């Protein structure tokens, strides 16, 4: 089944069922199908066609979904751009992707105004919040375009810094995009009557594949929360009677820390499960989330290049793990040999839904895809029961001056166990002459107090001496990537050569 067929089937079977909800905006499946047909026909009238690259740079809304399906129905390839990126970054990706059309909003085209004229292949900039766009779409036919789409046609390019540490476009076909949504939906028990609260953007694989397409193939309703705040989520769940939440660990950490007297103001009894992906979760906070909200948490492990590869299920769920693999898995030690059960090694997956490759980068593709196996650069461990635990990316492991290795999340778990700590990030910062200085950045909960000395003492009580942070900084916030992960790279870069912090351990 290709992407167009998935939507058309839902529109045929459930024409009046709400597909998308965002505030006062409500779009049923027939309207989503017909509105995207109008966009597709308007794009075809502009001269775009099968194989062209059309970039989408829009806020998180039903309009994003309508325009995405419109692009797909022309046979073009949707290039998904992150609205958090700055002008120079977007300019670089528009060039790299060879985009012929940019579908965006006025605020973003203004940001890009000094770059657009110099993009050699860009022919059209379409602003969806203008009268000209409204008129163009209104004049278009609501009938499905007669474009032949095959499962192996390229459908989307998603940019990621992922495995190799620099931005490159992962090319996915209709088949690779539609590979995991049925599997994940079955594992988490998604139903037609579910109301899915979406906290993650569709420009990211988790939001597009597992939230949007997983809901469409089951005929569920997706409630879009444009900007994450705990209050926005609670209000949306209460108003729409949400049954499922899709988010990333940082969002769930924030929800888990909402006081009980605040939660009592909202009707949350409809919730039955939450799904998390994108970063390592903290079992302590996840248990708190389950208890406070009366739901079950399911974890998914995946990458932009190969989508979901391990998922929790109702019958196989263990907090602190990412469930059990759904495709071929090998765990390799530093010598490239199979690691023993319980030992840490690099995860290498054989998944039929892996990306086609990195766009215009065959050498980079060859570095990670070898004989059908995708080398993730992620360290994992499988326990005796067959549950997979994500440890950390190899590049984030902290190496002491004596060569000992520290996984950041292990130390972050301890710091988050302090009742005053709201967020924690642990990184190795280049000191300019000795190597890496292990540094913990900590955000305290509002109204709570703790000193760096208190936190250092906690670490000494619970960790081997070599794992204790050499420096601890109390900060107002910790930088995040657009997908909600701790931005360790930014932390390392901005703090490099900053000198002494609030506390430095011996």
N, C-alpha and C positions, 0 to 999 in steps of 0.2 A: 504494500500500500504506500502510495506517495503522499506528500503533505496535502495537496489539493483534495485528493480522494478522502482523506480523513475528515476534513472540514465538510465536504459535500455530503458525506454519509451522515454526519451529525445533524446537518441542516435538514436533510431529508427525513430522518427519524424523529428529530426533536425541534421542529421549526420554531416553536414558541417558547422553548426552554431558554432561560437566561444563560448566555454564555459568558458575558463579561459585565461586571458591575464596578463602578468607581464613583463614589459619592452619589450624585443625582443621575449620573449617566448609567443607562442600562441597555445592553445590546443582546438580543436573542440570537440563536444560531442562524436563523434565516437572514436576519439583518446583517450579521457578520459575513455570511457568504455573499450576499448581494452587494454589500458595500465594498467588499474587497474585489468583487468582479468589476465594479465601477472604476476603482483605482487601476486595476489591471488594464482595462480597455483604454483608459486615459493615457497610461504609460505607453501602450502599444501605438496609440495615435501620435505620440511624440516621436515615434521611430525606434523605440527600444524593443528589444526582442530577446529570444532565447540565447543564453550564454553571456549577455551583457552583465556588467557589474553595477548594481544600484545600491548606494550606501544609505543607511538609515541612521539618523542622529536625532532622536526624539526623546521626550520625557516619558516616564512610565505611565501609560494610559491605554484605554481601549483603542485610541487612534493609532498607537504604535502597532497593535495587533492587526488592525484593518489594513494598514499600509504594508505590513510585512507579507500578509497573505496576497495582497495585490501584486507585490513584486514577484512572489513565487509563481503566481498564476500566469505571468508573462513568460515563464521559462527562464527568467533572469536569475542571477545569483545575488542574494541579499548580503551585503557587507554590513555587519553589525558594529556600530561605533558607540563607545562609552561616553555619556554626557559629562563625566567628571574630568575628561581629558582637556588639556589646554590647547590653544590655537596651533602652536608648532607641532604638538603631538598629533592632532587631527589632520593637519596638513600632510605630515609624514605618512599616515595610514591611508589617506585618500590617494596619495601618489602610489604607494606600494600596491594598493588593491586595484589600480587601474579603473576606478569608478567613473562611469559615464554619466550617472545621475546621482544627485544628493537630495534625499527627502529629509526635510528638517523643519525647524521652527524659527521664527524671526530672531529670537535671542541668540541662537547658535550661528545663524548665517551672519549676524552682525559681528560675532566673535571671530568668524572666519573671513570677514570681508577683505582683509588685506592679503589673503592667500588664494581666494577662489579664482581670480583672474589668471593666476600663473599656473593653474593645474591644466596640463596639456590635453588630457582626455575628457575632462569634465565639460559636458554640453548643457546640462540643465540643473538648476537649483530650484527645488520645489518647496515652498513654505506652506505647511498644512494649515497654519492659522491665518490665512489671508483670504480675501474675497476671490482672488483669481483661482486659487485651488478649489474653493467651494464651487465656483462656476464650472471649472474643468471637470470635476467629478460629477456634478449634476447633469451635465450634458452627455455623459457616458452611459453605455448600456449596462444593465444589471445582469445580462446573460453571461454565462461562463465563456471565457475566451476559448477559441478552438486551437489551443496550443498543446502539442503532444508532449507529455511529461513521462519520463521513464524513471524507474527507481534508482538507476545508476547515474542520473543527471546530477551535476553539482547544484546545490541549493543555497548554501550559506557559507560565509567566511567569518569566523570568530577569532578575534585577535587575543593572544595570550602571551604573557612573558614566561609562564609555565616552566617546562623542563629545562630549557636552555638559557633562561634568564634575560632574553631580549624579545621585544615584540615581533611576533610573526603570525601570519594568518592561517589558522587551521581550516582546511577545506572539507566540508561535510556534504555528502550527497543526500538525496531523499531517503535512501535506504539506511544510511548510518544515523540520520536524525531520528528516524522512526524505529530504530532497533531496540532501544531500551525502554521507552515509555510504556509499552504493554507489560514488560517484565516487572518494572518498578511498581506500576499501578497494581498489578496482581499481588506483589509481595507485601505492599502496605495496605492492601484491601480497600483501595479507592472504589467508590460506588457512584452510580448515576445521581443519587440524591445528595451527594456531598457538596458542601459549599466550601471551596478552597480559598483560604486567605493567603494571598501572594505578597510576600515582603521583598522578593528579589527581582531584579530587572530582567527583562526578556533578552537583553543584549548579552547576557551571560548564559552559558550552556545549561546550568541548573534551572534557571527560570524558563528558558525556552523549551528544552526537552522534557524535563520532568514535571514542571508546573503546568505550562500551557498545553503542550501536546498530550501529556498524560491525562489532563482533564478533558480535552476535546475527544479523545478516543473512548473515554468512558461516559461522555455527555454530562460531566460535572459543570458547576458554575464556578468561575474564577472571580474573586473579589480582589481588585487591585488596590493596594495601599501605596500611594505614590511616593510618600516619604516616610521612612520608619521613625516612629517614636512609640514608646510603650502606650501612651494615651491613644494615639491614632489606631493602634492595633486593637486595644481593648474596646474602643468605641465601635470599630468596624465589626468585630466578632459579635458584640452585643446587638448591634443593629441588624446585621445580616444573618444571625444565627449560624455563624461559621462552625464547621465541623473539623476542619483540618487546617494546619498552619504550615507553610513552607518558609524556612528562613535559614540563616547561618548562625553559628554558635554565639557570636557577639550579640546578636539580637535576642537570642534566648537567655543569655546571661543577664541582659537588661530586664527582660520580662520576669526572670526568676527573682530579681531583687525588688520588684514592686511590693510595697508593704501590703499585708493582708487587708488592712482597713480600706485601702484604695481599691483592691480587687473586689471587695464586697459591694462596691457601687455599681458593678457591671453584671449583666446576665451572661455568664460564661459556661453554663451547663450544657450547651450544645457541642462543645469541643470534645473530641475523642482521641485525636492524635496530632502529633507534630512531627515534621520531617526536617532533618538538618543535613547540611553538606557544606563543602567549601573550605572547612578548616577543622582542626582537631577540637572536639568538644571536651568539656570538663565534667566528669561524672558527678561531682558534688553538686554543681549548679544544675545539672540536668535532672538529678533526683529531686532537687528542690522544685524545679519547674513541673515535673510530673505530679508531685504532691500538691503543690499550690493550685494547679489548673485541673487536676483530676484527669490527666490524659496519659497516653503512652508515647514515648519518643522513639522514632525510627531514624537510623543514621545511614547515609549513603556516601560512598567513596567513589570519586570519579575525577576525571581530568578533562579539560577542554578538548584534547586530542582524541579521547576514546570514550567519553561519556561515562555512565555509571558502570562500575565493575564489581562492586560489593555492596550488598543491601541487607538491612535488618528486615525481619519478618515477624508476624505475630507469634509464630512458633519458634523462631530463633532470634532472640533479641537479648543483647547483653550490653548494658551501658559501659562506655569506655572502648567499645569496639565498633567497627563499621559493618557488623553482620558477617555474612558468608559470601564468598565469591559467586558471581553469576557467569563467569567465563573462565578460560584457562589462566592459571596463575603459577608462576615460578618465583621463588624467593631466593635470590642469589647473594652469596657472601662476597667479600672483597676480591676473591680470586675467580669470581664468575661461576662458582660451583653451587649446587643446591644447598641452602642452609638447613640445618636441622630444625625440627619442630621446636618452637619456642625461642629460636635465635633470631636476631635482627638481621635483615638483609634488604636488598633493593627489590621492589615489586616489578615484575615483568609480566605483562598480560597479553594473552592472545584473544582478542575480541573481534567478532565479525562486524561490529559497528564502529570500528576505528576510523579515524579521518582518512581521507584519500591521500593527504599529505599537506605540507606547508606550502602556501602559495608562492610560486616562483623561487622555491628554495629546496631543490632536490638534495643538495648536500646536507642541509639541516635535517630533512626528512630521513635520510639514510642514517643519521646519528641516533635516531630514536626508534625507527621501525626497521627491524632486522629479521628477515625470514618469517614475517607475519607476527612477530612479537614486539610489543611496545615497551621500551625501557623508560620507566617513569622518573627515575632519579629520586623516588620516594623510599624512605626506609619504613618497613613494616615488620610485623611479627605475627605469626599464627599460633594461637594457644592450643592446648591439648584437645579442646572441644571443637576445634575447627573454626573459631571466630578470628577474624582478622583485625589486628590493631594497627592503626596508622601512627607512626612514631613522629616523623618529621622529614622535611626535604633534606637531602644530603647537604645542600648549600647552607642550611641554617644551623647545622650542628656546630657547636662551639668546641674548639680544640684548645686545651690548656697548653701552657708553655712546656709541660712535661709530656704532651701528646695524648693526654686523656680526653675522652669525648663526652660532651654533655648534651642531652636532648633538651631544648628550651622548655617544652611543655611540662616536663617532670618538675622543674623548678616553679613554673607558673602555677601548677596544681597546688603546691605548698603555699605559695603567696596568696592564692585565692581562698585558701582555707582560713585566713585571718578574717574575723568578722567585720573589720573596717575596710577591707580591700574590695574595690569594685572591678578593677581591671588590672592586668599585669602582663608585661611583655619582657622576655629575657633574650638578650642578643649578645653576640661577641663583637666588640667594637675595636677596630684597628687603632692601636695607640701610637703608631708612628715609628716605634723602634723595638718593642718587645714582642709584638704579636697581637693577640686578642685579649681585651679586658672584658671579662664577663660582667654585663651590666643589666640590672633589672629596673624597669620603669613601672611605676605603680601609680594608679589613680585611686584615691580614697573615695568611699561612698559619701554622698552629701550628708553633712552633719556628723560625720564620724572623724575620729582622730587616731593617729598612729604615727610613730616616728620611724625613721629609717633604721634606727638601732633596734626597735621592736621587731621589725621585719627580718633584720639580719639574724637576730636571736632565734626567731622562729625557724629560719632556714638551717641554722646550726643544730637545732634540735631534731630536725627531720631528714637532713641530707648529709651525705659524705662531705667532708670539708672541701674537697676540690670542686664540688658542685655549688657551693655557696657563692652568691654574687660578690664580686670584688667591689662593685659599686651599686648603690641603690639610689635612684632618683625618684622623688615624689613629684609628679607632674599633673597638670590639669586635664590632659587628654593624651591618648595614644593614637597615632595616625593609622588609618585603615585604608585598604585598597577599596575600589569601587564595589567589589563583591563582599565586603565586610570582613576580610581577613586582616590580621595585624600586618601592617606594612613594615616588615622587618628591614627591608632594604633602605627605606627612608629613615628609619630610626638609626641604622648604622651610619648612613651618610651624614645626617644632620648633627650627630653627636661626635663625629670623628674629631680627634685632637681638641676636645673641649676642656681638657684638664680635669681637675678633681670635681666630684659631685658631692651630694649631701653626706654620703658616708662612703668610706673606702675601707674594706676589710683587709686585715693583714694577709 
